[in-house]
Amino acid sequence: MAVALPKNFSEVRLHLQEPLLRNSFFIMASSLVAAGFGFFFWMIAARLYSQADVGIATALMSSMGLLILISRLGLDQSVIRFFPSRDKDRVLGTAVLVPTAVALGAGLVFIATVDVVSPELSIVRTVAPLYLTFLGAYSVTWVFEGAFNALRKSEHYFTLNLLYGSRILFLAPLIFLGAMGIFSAFGLSFVLGLILALVLLTRCSVRPALCVDRVFLREAWQFSAGAYLGGILMSAPNMVIPIMVLHVLGAESTANYYITYAIVSILFMIPYAFTTSLFVEGSHGGEMKRSVLRTLASMFALLIPAIIGLSLFGEQILNLIGKDYVEGMALLRVLAVSALFVSICQTFISIAKVRNDIRSLMLISGFVSLALLGLGYAMMHQFGLIGMGYAWLITYAGGTLLVGVILKRKGWV
């Protein structure tokens, strides 16, 4: 099936009216805004705080992200999958209450065992109430963001990301707190986001029910469990790697990795936006083959020039943040190229979710997670920080080959 590209402004407008592309671009715009604010956030943080403070703060933020990830239980994905066919208030209420309770419980366990799990983050024990408050706000807003995408109201997701930029304003006043100043600026933005999200949901005539829908949980369990395990396997490395870098190479290398990854995430947001929209449209009954082809064509049309641009001007961008971070340029280039393979793997995952092919989802997710963490740990010992970049590229290139094998065996190509 051929995919016709728009030839003039009128055709571009018609294309953007399609839910697949409209929501993709709002999700991508949200990610661009988040990346832009993230760039200035870290640029300012790097100039106001010591490199060690930046390293500890990023590890703290990664620990909270990891707790959010393991507490989802796949219900954030079920919101997208089942919103078109079930009571939205009850689905959303269930998807908020259950994972947030799990996240807070996991947070308590982490705080109690931090001296064993990650002694470098023992500071969290002295600020436990604050940590748990930010964790709860982060958990709820995570689900609400998915709900806006499921409602095909990704413009509200965009609005939330604009508000998250307020974290920049807190950096200077909180400098006396050191690493906790950076972390607190991050957490306060989610508290504000939670308030705004509730207002926007009300405008969409959605009010999360303050109860758990046991029937929905039972019926959605198979999909939720598969999406949960697949999501953990795919996303956990992003949360674990900064902690792993801290353990293997130290706080300064952790800061270099996190800053470099934050810049390259401008590229990773492209497949995230389009494949999320692909999942939404597939859940609404959209024609999959046409949607997949349009998704791939749109992603590569944006990715290729973006990779070239970032490779050419990445050093100047790193230098704006701080001279100490320029040494991350080699890592930046390798991570940038890996975005091409990431896009293919993410597209396949969306297809598997729509088709409820949990086995294939688990296969590709498991491969990526184990290969990325295993290769990253081994290559960092041998090559230093650039070894983590090699691990990204090798893992997702291998994942792309695996996707081709699965598609051929399934007869989907």
Disulfide bonds with the S-S distance in Angstrom:
none
